[in-house]
Amino acid sequence: MLLGKKRKIGRLIDEIRPGEKLEFSEKIEDKDLLLYLGLSDDNNPLFIQHDYASLTPYEKPIVPQVMLTGMVTGAVSKILPGPGSSVLSQSLQFPNPVYHYEEIHILLAVEATDQGKNQIIMSVDAKNDSGDPVIVGELIVSPPYPLKSITSSTLENF
Protein backbone atom coordinates (compact mmCIF):
# COMPACT_ATOMS: atom_id res chain seq x y z
CA MET A 1 0.00 0.00 0.00
CA LEU A 2 1.36 3.42 -0.93
CA LEU A 3 -0.65 5.54 1.51
CA GLY A 4 1.71 7.58 3.61
CA LYS A 5 4.80 6.17 1.88
CA LYS A 6 7.45 8.78 1.13
CA ARG A 7 8.11 9.21 -2.56
CA LYS A 8 11.29 10.66 -3.96
CA ILE A 9 10.56 13.64 -6.13
CA GLY A 10 12.81 15.82 -8.22
CA ARG A 11 13.93 19.33 -7.47
CA LEU A 12 11.38 22.04 -6.80
CA ILE A 13 11.28 25.33 -8.70
CA ASP A 14 13.11 27.26 -5.95
CA GLU A 15 16.00 24.77 -6.12
CA ILE A 16 16.65 25.26 -9.86
CA ARG A 17 18.77 28.07 -11.31
CA PRO A 18 19.31 29.34 -14.87
CA GLY A 19 22.61 28.07 -16.22
CA GLU A 20 22.27 24.55 -14.80
CA LYS A 21 23.12 21.88 -17.36
CA LEU A 22 22.67 18.18 -17.86
CA GLU A 23 24.86 16.37 -20.37
CA PHE A 24 24.43 12.72 -21.27
CA SER A 25 24.95 10.34 -24.16
CA GLU A 26 22.67 7.68 -25.59
CA LYS A 27 23.64 4.92 -28.00
CA ILE A 28 20.88 3.63 -30.23
CA GLU A 29 20.77 -0.18 -30.02
CA ASP A 30 18.59 -2.72 -31.81
CA LYS A 31 16.74 -3.59 -28.59
CA ASP A 32 15.73 0.07 -28.10
CA LEU A 33 14.46 0.39 -31.66
CA LEU A 34 12.54 -2.88 -31.50
CA LEU A 35 10.91 -1.93 -28.19
CA TYR A 36 9.85 1.48 -29.51
CA LEU A 37 8.57 0.11 -32.81
CA GLY A 38 6.71 -2.69 -31.04
CA LEU A 39 5.06 -0.39 -28.51
CA SER A 40 4.13 2.27 -31.04
CA ASP A 41 3.14 -0.15 -33.83
CA ASP A 42 5.09 2.15 -36.15
CA ASN A 43 6.18 0.17 -39.18
CA ASN A 44 7.56 3.02 -41.27
CA PRO A 45 9.97 1.35 -43.72
CA LEU A 46 12.35 4.30 -43.30
CA PHE A 47 12.98 3.13 -39.74
CA ILE A 48 13.48 -0.60 -40.31
CA GLN A 49 13.93 -1.62 -43.95
CA HIS A 50 17.45 -1.32 -45.34
CA ASP A 51 16.31 -2.00 -48.90
CA TYR A 52 13.75 0.82 -48.79
CA ALA A 53 15.98 3.30 -46.92
CA SER A 54 18.82 2.68 -49.40
CA LEU A 55 16.60 4.21 -52.13
CA THR A 56 16.09 7.44 -50.16
CA PRO A 57 18.45 10.37 -49.55
CA TYR A 58 19.05 8.89 -46.06
CA GLU A 59 20.64 5.78 -47.65
CA LYS A 60 20.03 3.66 -44.53
CA PRO A 61 17.37 3.33 -41.79
CA ILE A 62 17.03 6.23 -39.37
CA VAL A 63 15.93 6.44 -35.75
CA PRO A 64 12.34 7.68 -35.28
CA GLN A 65 12.30 11.29 -34.14
CA VAL A 66 9.68 10.55 -31.49
CA MET A 67 12.08 8.02 -29.98
CA LEU A 68 14.74 10.75 -29.78
CA THR A 69 12.20 13.03 -28.13
CA GLY A 70 11.59 10.30 -25.55
CA MET A 71 15.28 10.30 -24.64
CA VAL A 72 15.08 14.04 -23.95
CA THR A 73 11.84 13.93 -21.97
CA GLY A 74 13.04 10.84 -20.10
CA ALA A 75 16.03 12.82 -18.81
CA VAL A 76 13.64 15.53 -17.61
CA SER A 77 11.56 12.92 -15.75
CA LYS A 78 14.55 11.10 -14.27
CA ILE A 79 17.15 13.82 -13.60
CA LEU A 80 16.46 17.51 -14.32
CA PRO A 81 14.23 18.46 -12.60
CA GLY A 82 13.43 14.79 -11.94
CA PRO A 83 10.51 12.64 -10.76
CA GLY A 84 7.21 14.50 -10.55
CA SER A 85 8.05 16.95 -13.34
CA SER A 86 6.01 17.36 -16.49
CA VAL A 87 6.87 18.62 -19.97
CA LEU A 88 4.23 21.24 -20.80
CA SER A 89 5.51 22.27 -24.22
CA GLN A 90 8.22 21.24 -26.62
CA SER A 91 9.57 22.71 -29.81
CA LEU A 92 12.17 20.39 -31.30
CA GLN A 93 13.84 20.29 -34.69
CA PHE A 94 15.80 17.39 -36.15
CA PRO A 95 18.23 18.99 -38.63
CA ASN A 96 20.11 15.76 -39.35
CA PRO A 97 19.09 12.11 -39.13
CA VAL A 98 20.26 9.76 -36.42
CA TYR A 99 21.20 6.33 -37.74
CA HIS A 100 21.00 2.97 -36.03
CA TYR A 101 23.94 2.31 -33.67
CA GLU A 102 24.93 5.99 -33.48
CA GLU A 103 25.68 7.63 -30.17
CA ILE A 104 24.19 11.05 -29.58
CA HIS A 105 25.33 13.58 -27.01
CA ILE A 106 22.53 15.61 -25.47
CA LEU A 107 22.81 18.88 -23.55
CA LEU A 108 19.84 20.24 -21.61
CA ALA A 109 20.29 23.70 -20.11
CA VAL A 110 18.02 25.71 -17.83
CA GLU A 111 17.57 29.07 -19.57
CA ALA A 112 14.99 30.68 -17.27
CA THR A 113 12.70 29.99 -14.33
CA ASP A 114 9.28 31.40 -13.50
CA GLN A 115 8.43 30.64 -9.88
CA GLY A 116 4.94 32.15 -10.18
CA LYS A 117 3.99 29.70 -12.93
CA ASN A 118 6.18 26.86 -11.57
CA GLN A 119 7.89 26.57 -14.96
CA ILE A 120 11.39 26.36 -16.32
CA ILE A 121 12.52 26.91 -19.89
CA MET A 122 15.18 24.49 -21.06
CA SER A 123 17.19 24.47 -24.26
CA VAL A 124 17.96 21.19 -26.01
CA ASP A 125 21.08 20.67 -28.11
CA ALA A 126 22.10 17.20 -29.29
CA LYS A 127 24.89 16.22 -31.63
CA ASN A 128 26.14 12.99 -33.16
CA ASP A 129 29.74 11.80 -32.87
CA SER A 130 30.69 13.91 -35.90
CA GLY A 131 29.43 17.04 -34.14
CA ASP A 132 26.46 17.49 -36.45
CA PRO A 133 23.30 18.80 -34.75
CA VAL A 134 20.55 16.17 -34.53
CA ILE A 135 18.12 17.79 -32.04
CA VAL A 136 17.73 21.52 -31.40
CA GLY A 137 14.93 23.13 -29.47
CA GLU A 138 13.26 24.20 -26.28
CA LEU A 139 11.12 22.68 -23.55
CA ILE A 140 8.82 24.29 -21.02
CA VAL A 141 8.78 22.09 -17.95
CA SER A 142 6.82 22.15 -14.72
CA PRO A 143 9.07 20.89 -11.92
CA PRO A 144 7.42 18.77 -9.24
CA TYR A 145 5.17 20.49 -6.75
CA PRO A 146 5.81 20.01 -3.03
CA LEU A 147 3.92 16.99 -1.77
CA LYS A 148 0.98 17.62 0.51
CA SER A 149 0.60 15.49 3.58
CA ILE A 150 -2.16 12.91 3.32
CA THR A 151 -2.47 12.63 7.08
CA SER A 152 -3.20 15.28 9.64
CA SER A 153 -0.41 16.34 11.98
CA THR A 154 -2.09 14.48 14.85
CA LEU A 155 -1.53 11.15 13.11
CA GLU A 156 2.11 11.72 12.13
CA ASN A 157 3.37 10.33 15.46
CA PHE A 158 1.81 6.91 14.91
Buried (B, 14 or more C-beta within 10 A) or exposed (E): EEEEEEEEBBBBBEEBEEEBEBEBEBEBEEEBBEEBBEEBEEEBEBBBEEEBBEEEEEEEBBBBBEBBBBBBBEBBBBBBBBEBBBBEEBEBEBEBBBBBEBEBBBBBBBEEBEEEEBBBBBBBBBBBEEEEEBBBBBBBBBBBEEEEEEEEEEEEEE
